[in-house]
């Protein structure tokens, strides 16, 4: 089981200012093997970015302290359980 952190875009004009701290945060989680993938979703009216985490707790901790969330770049976030069906070694 993996956990998808789904972000909805807020004020994207603030993204550039907060991106270095945002990137540093996801690097910390990736270095601890808690975050597998992260990135923006292009051309989607539904959401702005996704992160794939190994635990729900890690996804929640990430979002609760993410500079994008704290500074309005992201307006809302949610977590969905994802049961991957195919894993390539």
C-alpha positions in Angstrom: 0.0 0.0 0.0 1.2 3.5 -0.9 -0.3 6.9 0.0 -1.0 9.6 -2.6 -0.8 13.2 -1.3 -2.9 15.2 -3.6 -2.5 19.0 -3.8 -4.9 21.6 -5.1 -3.3 24.7 -6.4 -3.7 28.0 -4.6 -1.8 31.2 -5.3 0.8 29.9 -7.8 2.4 33.4 -7.9 4.0 32.6 -4.5 5.5 29.3 -5.7 8.9 30.6 -6.8 9.6 32.3 -3.5 8.8 29.2 -1.5 10.1 26.5 -3.9 13.6 26.2 -2.4 12.2 25.4 1.1 9.6 23.1 -0.5 12.3 21.2 -2.4 14.4 20.9 0.7 11.5 19.4 2.5 10.7 16.8 -0.1 14.5 15.9 -0.3 14.5 15.2 3.5 11.6 12.8 3.1 13.1 11.2 0.1 16.4 10.7 1.9 14.6 8.9 4.6 12.9 6.7 2.0 9.4 8.0 3.0 8.7 9.8 -0.3 9.0 7.8 -3.5 7.9 10.4 -6.1 6.7 13.9 -6.2 5.8 16.4 -8.9 3.3 18.7 -10.6 0.4 17.3 -12.6 0.2 19.2 -15.9 -3.0 20.2 -17.6 -5.3 18.9 -14.9 -8.3 20.8 -13.7 -8.6 18.5 -10.7 -5.3 18.8 -8.9 -1.9 20.5 -9.1 0.6 18.0 -7.7 1.0 14.5 -6.4 3.4 12.8 -3.9 3.7 9.1 -3.4 4.5 8.2 0.2 5.2 4.9 2.0 3.0 5.7 5.0 0.0 7.9 5.7 1.8 9.5 8.6 4.7 10.6 6.4 2.3 12.2 3.9 0.4 14.0 6.7 3.7 15.2 8.3 5.0 16.4 4.9 1.8 18.4 4.1 1.4 19.9 7.6 4.9 21.4 7.4 5.2 22.1 3.7 6.0 25.8 2.9 3.6 25.5 -0.1 0.7 24.7 2.2 1.8 27.1 4.9 2.0 30.0 2.5 -1.1 29.5 0.3 0.6 28.0 -2.8 -1.6 25.0 -2.0 -5.2 25.6 -0.9 -6.2 22.1 0.0 -4.7 18.7 0.2 -5.9 15.1 0.7 -4.5 11.7 1.1 -5.7 8.6 -0.8 -4.7 5.0 -0.2 -3.2 3.5 -3.4 -2.9 -0.2 -3.8 -0.5 -0.6 -6.6 -1.3 -3.6 -8.9 1.9 -3.9 -10.8 5.4 -3.4 -9.5 8.3 -3.7 -11.8 11.5 -4.8 -10.0 
